[in-house]
Amino acid sequence: MDFSFDKQFTSEKVRVICGVDEAGRGPLAGPVVAGACVLPDDFYEEMLDDSKKLTEKKRDRLYDIIKEKALFWGVGIATPEEIDEINILNASLLAMRRAIEASGVVPDLVLVDGNQTRGFQQPATAIVGGDAKSPSIAAASILAKVTRDRMMAELDSVYPGYGLAGHKGYPTKAHKLAVYMNGPSPCHRRSFLSFLERDREKLEAEAEKLRAENG
């Protein structure tokens, strides 16, 4: 991944480009986390790619490299309570704006992964699939993903019994069953738990089977 994609947006008025991306729109638990990143023109890392395509080891390595070499970088979050209050899309955009603010940069242009640019104070362009096209967005996606994964590991120690460190809050079968059997924790998104009512009979059958297996 090189800078040819980002450079098409540069001009006399656009010199500082900040990529932003989020991690955690789909999970049942935990915050949505966004990264913001301004990379130097000579930045190049062969491994750099959409965070979802990388192994955890590569993401961790790139996370350290990006923090060391980026001109500006920042991370922002929106809490489960905010997600429930304003919905996940608005919360994701809020986290992105907070990430830019945390970076300390005032960019000439923000490249946003996705198709929404609502609420940004700076000029912004939405790039569908941007984390696979733009180095700035890819770097932001890694900052967001690694930060969120580490937060979920910490939440797992605070709220054991849900497997948060493993599935990172995503709606796996085991996670849904744990929420049904234990009730939601304070880090669960209440607006994402409609399955508890919708799939109640199926969940109860699975719970009975698990109880029987465990004696």
N, C-alpha and C positions, 0 to 999 in steps of 0.2 A: 504494500500500500504506500503510494507516494503522495506528494502534495499537489499533483496536477488537478485533482478535483477541487481542493480548497482554493488554489490559485486563480481559478476562473472567476472567483468573486472579488478578487482584489482590484483596487483602482487607486487613484490619487486620494479619494475620500475614504476608502476602505483598506486599512492597513492591519488593523488588529481584529482577527477573527477568532471567536470563541465557540468551540463546539460544546453542546450540552446533550446529555442523554440520561435516562432514568433506568433503575432496576427495581423490580418488585411490584409491577402493576397487578399481577395475577394472584399472588398469594392470599391465603385466608388470614394470615397473621403478620405482624411486624409493619414497620414503616415503608413508605416508598422513598427511595434514595436517589438523588440525582448528582451527577458530576458535571463540572464545567472545566474546560481546559483550553489554554492558549499555548500552542507549541511553537518553538523557534523554527525558522524556515529550513534549517539544516538538520532538523530532527529526522532520524530514520531508524526504525527498528524492524527487522525482518519479521518478527513474530507478531507485530501489531495487527489486530483484526477485531472484528466484532467480538465482544467479551463472551457471548454465548457459544462461540466456535472454539474457544480456547480451553485448555485444561486448567484446573485450579492452580497447578504449579506455575504454568506460564502466566496466568493472570497475576499471581502474587509477584512474580519477577517483574513483569511490566509495570505493575502498580508502583513498585519502588523506583523504577527507571523514570516513569512519568513524573512522579513527585520531585525527583532530583533535577530533571532536565526541563520541565515545563516552565515557561515564562510566568504563567499564572495558573493556579488550579484551586478548586474549591469543591466542597461537598455540601449539599443541603438535603434536609429530610422533611417529610410531612408525616405526622403521626397517624396511628390508626384512628384516633378520635377525629382528626381533621379529614381523613378519608371518608369516614362515616358522615361527617357534617356537610362536606362540599362535593363529594363523589371522587372517584379515583382519577378521572381525567384532570379535573381542576387541581387535585392534590399533587399530581405529577408535575403539572406546570408550575405550581407553587414551589415545589422542591427544586425545580430547575432555576427559577428566579433566585431562590435562596442560595443555590450553589454559585451562581454568578456573583452575587453580593459577597459571599464568603471568599471568593477568589481575589477580591480587591481590584479587579480590572473593570474598566469602562470600555467595552469593545465597540468597534465601529459596526460590527455585524455579528449576530448570533446565528449559528447553524444548529437547528433543532432537529433531532431525530424524530420522525413521525410526520404528521400532517396538520399540527396545530401550533400557532405562535401567539395565542391569546395572552395578553397581559404583560408582555415583555416591554421594558422601558427603552430598550435599544432596538434598532432595526433588526428584524429576524426573518430568516428564511427556513421553511420546513423542508426537510429532505427525507422522503420515504426510503427506508432502508439505509439511512445515512451512516449507521455504524459499520457498514460494510463498504462504504465509499469514501468517507472523509476521515483522515487521520485524527483530526481534532475531535470529532464525534466518537470515534473508536476509543480514543484515550479517555474521554469522558465516561464512556460506557464501562471501561475497566475500573476507573475510580469508583463509580457507583456500585458496580457488582461486588467488588472486593470489600468495600466498606459495608454493604448490606449483609453479605455472607458472614462477616465477622460479628456484626451486631446480632444476627440470628443465633450464632453460637453462644453469645453472652446471654441472650434471652432464654436459651435452652437450660442454662444453669439456674436461672431465676424461676422458670416455669417448666420443671421437668414433667415427663409423662406424655409429651406431645411429639417428641422427635424433631424439634425445630432445627437443631444443628444439622440434621441429615437432609430433610426435604426443604429447608429454608422457608417453611411456611406455606409452600405450594399445596394445592388440594389433592394430595395423594389419597389413595383408599385408606391407608393406615392413619393418616392425619385426620381425615373426616371421622373415622371411627373413634379416634381418641377424643375429639371434640364432643362427639355424641356421648361417650361414656363418662368423660370427666367434666363436661361443661366447658364453655369458652374461658380462656384466661384473659387477664386485662390487656394482653397485647393482641388479641384477636379483633378483627374488623367485623363488627356486628352486622354491617350491611352486606357482608359476603357469606353469611351463614344461613341463607334460605334453604340450603340442602337439608338442614336439620328437620325441617317440617316436611319438605317435599319427599325426602327419601327415608322417612322415619321407619316404615315397616322393614325396609331392606337393612337399615342400620341396626335395628333391634335384633333382627335375625342373625346378623354378623356378630353382634355383641353377645348374644346367647351362646353362639358357637364358641366364641373365644372364652367365655366364662367356663363352659363345659370342659374345654381343653385344658384350662388352668386349674381345674378342680374347684 
